[in-house]
Amino acid sequence: MTRLFPAPTSSARRVVTAAGVALAAALALAGCASTTTPAESAAEIPITHVHGIVPNPTEPGFLLGTHEGIFTVTEDGQVGAAVPGPTFDAMGLTLTGDTLLASGHPDFTTPAELGSPHLGIIRSTDGAQSWEPLAFTGEKDFHVLTAGPDQTVYGITTDSSQILASTNLGETWTPAGASLAAFNLTVDATGRIIASTPNGLQLSTNNAATFTPWEEAPLIALLNASPDQQRIVGLGAGGKLWVTAAGSTEWTQVGAASEEAQVIAITDTGDILIVERTGITVLPVEDQKSSQ
């Protein structure tokens, strides 16, 4: 392994960067040093902002939804080139089954049929290589999208706090019942919907018809579920990293990261990926320090 910094005293994490994304500083993990490695397959386009990270439907790893399009990333944080196909500012991105749904804004290369100035909901069945317009074309912009184990998709548009739901892979949408000022929504394997809001975490067990406060939960902004939706990861106040399991009522703090993280992800085995403008930090499950 190539080291870009002096050898650490502990292997608690490793930081990987894409070409064109300058490594300004390693994310500070409490009490641990860093190992930095170059990406095996460097991104061809500088990534200025990452809006979302979802499982890759075509191979192990994840997809990054960015201001510059969709990029691949492995489970150990190696960022690849942009997925060939239409590029756009992917403000919202989720996976249900093998189907990707996205929203956001076009750039000058985006096919006109996908919509402008807003993409509405667009769909890909080939791993983001091609997209078709589905709903709200040119009209709405979803910054929050997530999907449950039953393939129901939930979203919030930028012009409303009303939660919308789709049961046919994004083709039609109806109000779910609840309205919520949520930063993030995620769904665990039990179908429980978790929302991060300015007033704390909220829970729904009735398909987003209503939400109730998650009492005594930590204050969390960023949320994501593992591909099998059995694990949930959150980044909270003070840069604290928290994990919980599907159906659980308890959160466990497992470390800390920079509060400048843009998105986070967790693998089925529990490794945590923290995506910052400067690169990706991977916190392996064996190096996570469990504390309450």
Disulfide bonds with the S-S distance in Angstrom:
none
